[in-house]
Amino acid sequence: MKNRTHPSVTQKSVLFAVLALFIGWLVVSRAQATILYATENDGYSEIAQVNTVTNTVTPYLNTIAPPDSLSFDPSGDVIYSTVTTGQVIKYDPNTRVSTPLANGLTNAADMVLEELGFGRAHHRVLHFVGHSPGMTVSDLLAILRITKQSL
């Protein structure tokens, strides 16, 4: 007669937990967003609304400068930052009012640039070239609105 070992209570608990997680994974469907909001890296000063059902992109908000990042507060207001002006701004879509929350947020960038021997003009060039690899000098001059001599 063979001596069989029975699973311990701990082993049974672990097996039950794994089985419950697997069933939960099968039952729960993926959450999918139908509307996304995005900033664009092509120098435009706007936040775009992306509809993933119709595959359309429409302007949502024209901003004072190209937005760098965005998030939403609990009341649905859009909070976004701009690199070129160093601002953080809150936009209320119900009242269509933009309120600056913070200004002058360029000190950190200035400290890094100073260590490299660069200034603000260098930072602007690095920003646009970094966001558009393969950009021509003519394109860069048009975006920066400067002459070739001043570059």
C-alpha positions in Angstrom: 0.0 0.0 0.0 1.3 3.4 -1.0 1.6 6.2 1.4 -0.1 9.3 0.0 0.5 12.8 1.2 -2.5 15.1 1.4 -2.2 18.8 0.5 -1.8 21.1 3.5 -4.3 23.9 4.3 -1.8 26.5 3.0 -1.4 24.7 -0.3 -5.2 24.4 -0.7 -5.5 28.2 0.1 -2.9 29.1 -2.5 -4.5 26.8 -5.1 -7.9 28.4 -4.4 -6.5 31.9 -4.7 -4.8 31.2 -8.0 -8.0 29.6 -9.3 -10.1 32.6 -8.2 -7.7 35.0 -9.9 -7.8 33.0 -13.1 -11.6 33.0 -13.1 -11.7 36.7 -12.3 -9.3 37.4 -15.2 -11.6 35.4 -17.6 -14.7 37.2 -16.4 -13.5 40.8 -16.2 -13.4 42.5 -19.6 -10.8 45.1 -20.5 -11.6 48.8 -19.9 -11.3 50.8 -23.1 -11.2 54.5 -23.4 -13.3 55.9 -26.3 -12.0 59.5 -25.9 -8.3 60.4 -25.2 -6.6 63.7 -24.9 -3.2 64.3 -26.3 -0.6 67.0 -26.7 1.2 67.2 -30.0 4.9 67.5 -30.5 4.8 69.4 -33.8 4.9 72.9 -32.4 1.1 73.5 -32.4 -0.4 75.2 -29.4 -3.3 72.9 -28.8 -4.6 69.9 -26.9 -6.3 67.4 -29.2 -9.2 65.1 -28.5 -8.8 61.6 -30.0 -11.9 59.5 -30.6 -10.8 55.8 -30.6 -14.2 54.6 -32.0 -14.3 56.9 -35.1 -10.5 57.2 -35.3 -10.7 61.0 -35.5 -8.6 63.7 -34.0 -10.1 67.2 -33.3 -8.7 70.2 -31.6 -9.9 70.4 -28.0 -8.2 73.5 -26.6 -5.9 76.1 -28.1 -3.2 76.9 -25.6 -0.9 80.0 -25.1 2.2 77.9 -26.0 2.8 74.3 -27.0 1.6 72.1 -24.1 4.1 69.6 -22.6 1.9 67.4 -20.4 -1.7 67.3 -19.2 -3.8 65.7 -16.6 -7.3 66.1 -15.2 -8.3 67.0 -11.6 -11.3 65.3 -9.9 -13.7 68.0 -11.1 -12.8 67.4 -14.8 -10.6 70.5 -15.3 -7.6 70.1 -17.5 -4.3 70.9 -16.0 -1.4 71.3 -18.4 2.1 72.7 -18.6 4.0 74.6 -21.2 7.7 74.3 -21.7 8.4 77.5 -23.5 6.6 79.7 -21.0 7.2 77.7 -17.9 3.6 77.8 -16.8 1.1 75.4 -15.3 -2.5 76.2 -16.3 -5.9 75.0 -15.3 -8.7 75.0 -17.9 -12.3 74.6 -16.9 -14.2 73.2 -19.9 -17.6 74.2 -18.4 -16.8 77.9 -18.1 -14.0 77.9 -20.8 -11.8 79.8 -18.5 -8.0 79.2 -18.2 -6.3 80.1 -14.9 -2.5 80.1 -14.4 -1.5 78.1 -11.4 2.2 78.6 -11.5 4.7 80.6 -13.5 8.5 80.8 -14.0 9.1 77.0 -13.9 12.3 77.2 -16.0 14.9 77.4 -13.2 15.7 73.6 -13.3 16.1 73.7 -17.1 18.3 76.9 -16.8 20.6 75.1 -14.3 21.1 72.1 -16.6 21.7 74.3 -19.6 24.2 76.5 -17.7 26.3 73.4 -16.8 26.4 72.5 -20.5 27.3 76.1 -21.5 23.9 76.5 -23.3 21.3 79.2 -23.1 17.5 79.5 -23.7 18.0 79.7 -27.5 19.9 76.4 -27.4 17.1 74.9 -25.3 14.5 75.9 -27.9 16.6 74.3 -30.7 17.1 71.1 -28.7 13.4 70.9 -27.9 12.2 71.1 -31.5 14.9 69.0 -33.0 14.4 66.4 -30.3 10.7 66.2 -31.0 11.1 66.1 -34.8 14.1 64.0 -35.7 15.1 64.5 -39.4 13.9 68.1 -39.3 15.5 70.3 -41.9 17.3 73.6 -41.0 14.6 75.5 -43.0 11.8 73.8 -40.9 13.6 74.7 -37.7 14.1 78.3 -38.8 10.4 78.6 -39.7 9.3 77.2 -36.3 11.7 79.4 -34.3 10.9 82.4 -36.5 14.5 83.3 -36.8 17.0 83.8 -39.6 19.8 81.5 -40.5 22.4 84.0 -39.3 20.9 84.2 -35.8 20.9 80.4 -35.6 
